[in-house]
Amino acid sequence: MRAIRRFTVRTVLPPELAPLGELVHNLRWSWHPETMDLFAEVDPEVWERVGHDPVALLGAVEADRLRALAQDRRFLRRLADASDDLREYMTAPRWYQSLEGGPAAVGYFSPEYGIAAALPQYSGGLGILAGDHLKAASDLGVPILAVGLLYRHGYFSQSLSPEGWQLEHYPSLDPGGLPLTLLKNRDGSPARIRIGLPGPRTLHAQIWVAQVGRVPLLLLDSDVAENDAAARDVTDRLYGGGGDHRLMQELLLGIGGVRALRAYCRITGHPEPEVFHTNEGHAGFLGLERIRELTEARLSFDEALEAVRAGTVFTTHTPVPAGIDRFPVEMIARQFGGANAWPTVNVERILELGAEPDAVEGEKPVFNMAVMGMRLAQRVNGVSLLHGRVSREMFHGLWPGFDIDEIPIGSITNGVHAPTWVGREMMELADRELPELVETGQGWDAIQKIPDQELWAIRGKLRAGLVMEARQRIKQSWRERGASDAELGWADEALDPEALTMGFARRVPSYKRLTLMLSDPDRLRALLLDPEKPVQIVIAGKAHPADEGGKKLIQQIVKFADEEDVRHRIVFLPDYDMALGRLMVTGCDVWMNNPLRPLEACGTSGMKAALNGGLNLSIRDGWWEEWYDGNNGWAIPTADGVADPERRDELEAAALYDLIEREVADRFYDRAADGLPRRWMEMVKHTLTSLGPKVLAGRMLRDYVGDLYAPAAASARTLSADGYRDAKAFAAWKLRVTRAWPGVRVEHVEASGIGDTPELGATLELRATVALGELSPDDVRVQAAYGRVGAHDELIDPVYATLTVDSTGDDGRAYCVGTLPLDRTGAFGYTVRVVPDHPLMASPAELGLIAVPEEPVGMTNGTLR
Ligand SMILES: *Cc1c(COP(=O)(O)O)cnc(C)c1O
């Protein structure tokens, strides 16, 4: 018989052990090995059995054992130490507390969070990044208040059928069995939020709080009695279901999230966020809810929009169009219009926010969540330099007329949280040998002083740990596929703890090209079976449940790895999650990544490998484009220009095999008289010193604070001061400038001062006549753009110089002058443009308005000498 409902009965701890409950309910344990050691001591056998899940541990441990521990002086002393340490971690001032002017709190919204394997609320990179963001924020004292959804079935766990086909299982999670507490009102009743749905119906949700170190994470849960069956299922699974289900999830995350956050601040006294960070488009409705709040406080839609934009940061995470949420416009119109409309917000204004600028006439209009995200945020970023550039091209249509370089989308390259991803042996080595580095995050060069022997021994231990665990997992997987133990003797010898070990683990969308290494099976086989320099490969990855193509790729890999002659050298380990990810990035010598450039926005698994002394072997995409320096790993050459995808794969695969054969394996097996691979260790140390300081999530958080959170807080404060005086003025100004813009023109430009043969060092004197229509010179900036020109007279990396208004006419004309230095030889060009100008703008492109001469001006005929 199946139970109709399940819940977890929590253990009542003896009073002496009360601090244990606190330690279990603060997820800081997940990156604090000393706390995990303490949990293990509660009952080592149970700790292993429950897969290092402390809540499960407390549920499973015998009451007798707890009573014994309550009398165990030594255990109680350790418990008191761990508890003091946590208290100190939670309260002592940290990096952020030494800053001034930063936001009192930042609301951080993400559809998924990868905090620990014991909280399976993530599917891939986006969630893992969000988890690392919270942990690094906690370590640095950045006051983030995070919001997400609690998925009752989380993301699926993966196993294989006998034929190597991916099977999905959705665990049934009971919040009582997770490190969560229900948010309650002061009167003890559960705090609830509600969202009106068309129908009319109501979507209710309760709020769970996960404590991630210093950062509270609010998780909304629609599985409550007041909801109808469909509403209860809104938070059933991560990225399950289709359009309507997805929209409900995003309404709950964005709108419900703001309401939950307000409830939390009201109940606990936590400061209200001054900045809101929208981590990917899925969370974008949060901006609408904040507009609603302000319009109910009597601001107009435009005024509210300015106030909201000033304090909003939007991060885009994908250059793959399929990764962006787009809803049919009718769905959004039904939600925010008709009888369900908010009284103070016109649905047409909402629809405008999500309208695609390059929508094709005649095609069904869609509501694009990324586009809305960008319109609702004054500050937008991608997640690596290259991804920033790709995003500027992808969203160019929102700021027409501006050059790609001026599109106001910046970038902050992702990072990873070292205590989560670095193997314990490496962390302990750092504690022992590099105290300054551990303390301050500086002084990476000290790594060069660590004896090769010591570092190599640790690499060997980590590799052996991976091999041992992989053997267990292979056997387990084969048993699930129907094999008997008698057939599995080979698995005890699978993989070699001494052999060059390469790792490849990722989600399986097609651009990641899981099977590239299978392009030429004979060549791969030769690499694996090389008698002198064998290579072994550990592979993991999940395909999206609806992605049949991805499942086929997994099957191809599994079939190859099943073959008897190679199965001891290439293995597919099912159920890629944080625990397996950590095992792999710590144990592999080489981390391989071969996406189709430039579709990998950043990628972070290679950073985790680097921090463990693994070497990257990757296509120059995402972060690797930025930080590969020729000596810290290998770049697989890309065949970017080759149009035929099959040909391109073939070329890139051949280059990959060549690299492995000629460089990677060679270096690994080149041993000195003492048995050490000196040239390999040189590269490992260079990887650690060159990449270590860059790939840390702490660096990322500092960048977010300095480049985005603090400026956004400053803007938001300015706009809200004195009853939103500046928000009102700014909105009115934008409206006026936008209306008058058709009257703005660059009418005439003339240059003098350089004669017929321009020479280096001369100055060009520029005069421009500009029609301003109804605007005044204060509303605009007239600029010369000048510099090198390309074959089609396009300015390359132009310099901008503001021209001064020399005089104005009664007819709305402005006469402007300026001088340009001819400071470089070669083809030179210039032009003049007019853009809006206001101190509250964050970028000249902000309004998407620009006026340039109708005819190109100012190309020098000859070449400067
Ligand atoms: C790090 C990590 C990812 C993201 O890695 P990519 O390099 O972006 O593919 C995904 N899943 C898990 C379990 C991870 O640990």
The ligand as a Tripos MOL2 file, in Angstrom:
@<TRIPOS>MOLECULE
LIG
   15    15     1     0     0
SMALL
NO_CHARGES

@<TRIPOS>ATOM
      1 C1         29.6390   23.3860  -11.5180 C.3       1 LIG1
      2 C2         28.4580   22.5830  -11.8590 C.ar      1 LIG1
      3 C3         27.7100   22.8800  -13.0070 C.ar      1 LIG1
      4 C4         28.0670   24.0000  -13.9480 C.3       1 LIG1
      5 O1         29.2060   23.6710  -14.6820 O.3       1 LIG1
      6 P1         29.4350   24.1320  -16.1910 P.3       1 LIG1
      7 O2         30.8980   24.2400  -16.3450 O.co2     1 LIG1
      8 O3         28.7630   25.4560  -16.3490 O.co2     1 LIG1
      9 O4         28.8400   23.0820  -17.0530 O.co2     1 LIG1
     10 C5         26.5870   22.1110  -13.2850 C.ar      1 LIG1
     11 N1         26.2270   21.0940  -12.4720 N.ar      1 LIG1
     12 C6         26.9240   20.7650  -11.3740 C.ar      1 LIG1
     13 C7         26.4640   19.6400  -10.5220 C.3       1 LIG1
     14 C8         28.0600   21.5000  -11.0300 C.ar      1 LIG1
     15 O5         28.7360   21.1870   -9.9250 O.3       1 LIG1
@<TRIPOS>BOND
     1     1     2 1
     2     2     3 ar
     3     2    14 ar
     4     3     4 1
     5     3    10 ar
     6     4     5 1
     7     5     6 1
     8     6     7 2
     9     6     8 1
    10     6     9 1
    11    10    11 ar
    12    11    12 ar
    13    12    13 1
    14    12    14 ar
    15    14    15 1
@<TRIPOS>SUBSTRUCTURE
     1 LIG1         1 GROUP 0 **** ****
